[in-house]
Amino acid sequence: MCAIIAFYLHEGNRTDMKLKNFAIVAIASTLILGACKYEEGPGISLRSKTDRVANEWELVSYTYDSTEGSKTNYLDRVNTPEFKLLFTMTRSNRYTIDMVKPLGDGKYETSHTGNNNAQWDSQEITAYLSQLPGHIRNMMNQGAWSFDKRHFKIQIFKDLSYVDTDESQVLQHDWTIVKLKENEMKVWGKDANNNRFDMTFKPINDESYWF
């Protein structure tokens, strides 16, 4: 009798272990498959997608399809010796795009640092803004962002503007996510002319951005 009871207990323990192992595999598979939706990863991340987007980003790669199958590197339109753009995405689903002056050693002078912007040359500012890609210029200077329903895209909504031009009336910009890591974000989208652009961002600091 004791042997029979021991057998059933043993089989019961084996069944429990199988169920536990199955549950662990199922949960792990869900996490991995959920995180692998982007072409270049990550495979899995313990940080939420919102926390990974929330950061201060510098555009480090920008290519534009001027004709089908032809990519042109237009990064020098965004990062010039005089100015750069910093894209700040917050956890509260706001974004800002700031013009900054590179000072070297990873430091920047912005329009928010006292009266420094009074020394900026207005002609340089006008020339810089005029050469920016239209879809980026149209997003300036701030607005809201969100994910689409399936978290495949970042949707950009510029704050309403009174400037009455065709480009300024674009109410939503969609960035399809290619890669979403804490130290790199890759996206692509299409401009008003239905031409594709690809952008790669890197954070400007090593610390997590929690705002």
C-alpha positions as CSV (number, residue, x, y, z in Angstrom):
1,M,0.0,0.0,0.0
2,C,2.8,2.4,0.9
3,A,4.5,1.6,-2.4
4,I,1.2,2.4,-4.3
5,I,0.8,5.8,-2.4
6,A,4.4,6.7,-3.1
7,F,3.9,5.9,-6.8
8,Y,0.9,8.2,-7.1
9,L,2.7,10.9,-5.2
10,H,5.7,10.6,-7.5
11,E,3.5,10.7,-10.6
12,G,1.6,13.7,-9.2
13,N,4.9,15.5,-8.6
14,R,6.0,14.8,-12.1
15,T,2.7,16.1,-13.5
16,D,3.0,19.3,-11.4
17,M,6.6,19.8,-12.7
18,K,5.4,19.3,-16.3
19,L,2.7,21.9,-15.8
20,K,5.2,24.3,-14.2
21,N,7.7,23.8,-17.0
22,F,5.0,24.3,-19.6
23,A,3.9,27.5,-17.9
24,I,7.4,28.8,-17.8
25,V,8.0,28.0,-21.5
26,A,4.7,29.6,-22.4
27,I,5.5,32.8,-20.5
28,A,9.0,33.0,-21.9
29,S,7.7,32.4,-25.4
30,T,5.2,35.2,-25.0
31,L,7.8,37.6,-23.8
32,I,10.2,36.8,-26.6
33,L,7.7,36.8,-29.4
34,G,6.3,40.1,-28.1
35,A,9.7,41.7,-28.1
36,C,10.8,40.3,-31.4
37,K,8.3,42.2,-33.5
38,Y,10.9,44.7,-34.6
39,E,13.2,43.8,-37.5
40,E,16.4,44.5,-35.7
41,G,15.3,43.7,-32.1
42,P,15.8,43.6,-29.3
43,G,15.1,39.9,-28.8
44,I,13.8,40.6,-25.3
45,S,13.9,43.6,-22.9
46,L,12.9,44.1,-19.3
47,R,12.1,47.8,-20.0
48,S,8.8,48.8,-21.5
49,K,8.7,50.2,-25.0
50,T,7.7,53.6,-23.6
51,D,10.7,53.7,-21.3
52,R,13.0,52.8,-24.3
53,V,11.6,55.6,-26.4
54,A,11.8,58.2,-23.6
55,N,15.2,59.7,-24.0
56,E,17.2,62.6,-25.4
57,W,18.2,61.5,-28.9
58,E,20.6,62.7,-31.5
59,L,20.1,61.9,-35.1
60,V,23.2,60.0,-36.3
61,S,22.0,58.5,-39.6
62,Y,19.5,59.9,-42.1
63,T,19.0,58.5,-45.6
64,Y,16.3,59.6,-48.1
65,D,15.0,57.8,-51.2
66,S,14.9,60.6,-53.8
67,T,14.1,58.1,-56.5
68,E,13.0,54.5,-56.1
69,G,16.0,52.3,-55.2
70,S,18.3,55.3,-54.7
71,K,19.3,56.4,-51.2
72,T,20.9,59.7,-50.4
73,N,22.6,60.5,-47.1
74,Y,21.2,63.8,-45.9
75,L,22.6,63.8,-42.4
76,D,24.7,66.9,-43.1
77,R,21.4,68.8,-43.5
78,V,20.6,68.1,-39.8
79,N,24.0,68.0,-38.2
80,T,26.0,71.0,-39.4
81,P,29.0,72.7,-37.8
82,E,26.7,75.5,-36.6
83,F,23.7,73.6,-35.4
84,K,22.3,70.2,-34.5
85,L,18.8,69.0,-33.5
86,L,18.1,67.1,-30.3
87,F,14.9,65.1,-30.2
88,T,13.5,64.7,-26.6
89,M,10.8,62.0,-26.1
90,T,9.2,61.8,-22.7
91,R,7.4,59.1,-20.8
92,S,4.4,61.3,-20.6
93,N,4.1,61.2,-24.4
94,R,5.4,64.6,-25.2
95,Y,8.3,65.5,-27.6
96,T,10.4,68.5,-28.3
97,I,12.9,69.3,-31.0
98,D,15.6,71.7,-30.0
99,M,18.2,73.5,-32.1
100,V,21.6,73.4,-30.3
101,K,25.1,74.6,-31.0
102,P,27.8,71.9,-30.6
103,L,30.5,73.1,-28.1
104,G,32.6,69.9,-28.2
105,D,33.1,67.2,-25.6
106,G,29.4,66.3,-25.8
107,K,28.3,69.7,-24.7
108,Y,25.7,71.9,-26.3
109,E,24.5,75.5,-26.1
110,T,20.7,75.8,-26.4
111,S,18.2,78.6,-26.6
112,H,17.2,77.7,-23.0
113,T,20.6,78.6,-21.4
114,G,20.2,82.2,-20.4
115,N,20.7,84.8,-23.1
116,N,23.1,82.7,-25.2
117,N,20.7,82.6,-28.1
118,A,21.0,86.4,-28.4
119,Q,24.4,85.8,-29.9
120,W,23.1,83.4,-32.6
121,D,23.3,84.7,-36.1
122,S,19.7,85.0,-37.4
123,Q,20.9,84.4,-41.0
124,E,22.6,81.2,-39.9
125,I,19.4,80.1,-38.2
126,T,17.3,80.9,-41.2
127,A,19.7,79.1,-43.6
128,Y,19.8,76.1,-41.3
129,L,16.1,75.8,-41.0
130,S,15.5,76.1,-44.7
131,Q,17.7,73.1,-45.5
132,L,16.1,70.7,-43.0
133,P,14.0,67.9,-44.4
134,G,10.4,69.1,-44.7
135,H,9.0,66.3,-42.5
136,I,11.4,67.2,-39.7
137,R,10.8,71.0,-40.0
138,N,7.1,70.3,-40.0
139,M,7.4,68.6,-36.6
140,M,9.1,71.5,-34.9
141,N,9.1,72.5,-32.2
142,Q,7.0,70.3,-29.9
143,G,4.0,68.1,-29.7
144,A,2.8,64.7,-28.6
145,W,3.7,61.1,-29.6
146,S,2.1,57.7,-29.1
147,F,2.3,54.1,-30.3
148,D,-0.2,52.8,-32.8
149,K,-2.4,50.0,-31.6
150,R,0.1,47.2,-32.2
151,H,3.2,49.2,-31.2
152,F,4.7,48.9,-34.6
153,K,4.8,52.6,-35.2
154,I,5.5,55.8,-33.3
155,Q,2.9,58.4,-34.2
156,I,4.0,62.1,-34.0
157,F,1.4,64.8,-33.5
158,K,2.7,68.4,-33.8
159,D,1.1,71.0,-31.6
160,L,-1.3,73.1,-33.7
161,S,0.3,75.9,-35.6
162,Y,-1.2,79.0,-37.3
163,V,1.3,78.9,-40.2
164,D,-0.9,78.3,-43.3
165,T,1.2,76.1,-45.6
166,D,0.5,72.7,-47.1
167,E,3.3,71.1,-45.2
168,S,2.3,72.6,-41.8
169,Q,-1.1,71.1,-42.1
170,V,0.2,67.5,-41.9
171,L,-1.3,66.5,-38.5
172,Q,0.3,63.1,-38.0
173,H,3.7,61.6,-38.9
174,D,4.2,57.9,-38.7
175,W,7.6,56.3,-37.9
176,T,7.7,52.5,-38.4
177,I,10.0,51.0,-35.8
178,V,12.9,49.0,-37.0
179,K,14.9,48.8,-33.8
180,L,14.0,50.0,-30.3
181,K,16.8,49.5,-27.8
182,E,17.9,51.7,-24.8
183,N,21.0,52.8,-26.7
184,E,19.6,53.0,-30.3
185,M,16.4,53.6,-32.1
186,K,15.9,53.1,-35.8
187,V,12.7,54.1,-37.7
188,W,11.5,54.8,-41.2
189,G,8.6,56.8,-42.7
190,K,7.4,58.6,-45.7
191,D,7.3,62.3,-46.4
192,A,4.6,64.4,-48.1
193,N,6.0,63.3,-51.5
194,N,5.6,59.6,-50.5
195,N,9.4,59.2,-50.5
196,R,10.9,57.0,-47.8
197,F,13.4,58.2,-45.2
198,D,15.4,56.1,-42.6
199,M,16.6,57.6,-39.4
200,T,18.9,56.2,-36.6
201,F,19.0,57.9,-33.2
202,K,21.5,57.5,-30.4
203,P,21.0,58.8,-26.8
204,I,23.2,61.8,-25.8
205,N,23.9,60.4,-22.4
206,D,24.3,57.0,-20.7
207,E,21.7,57.5,-18.0
208,S,18.1,56.3,-18.2
209,Y,15.7,59.1,-19.1
210,W,12.7,59.0,-16.7
211,F,10.7,62.2,-17.5
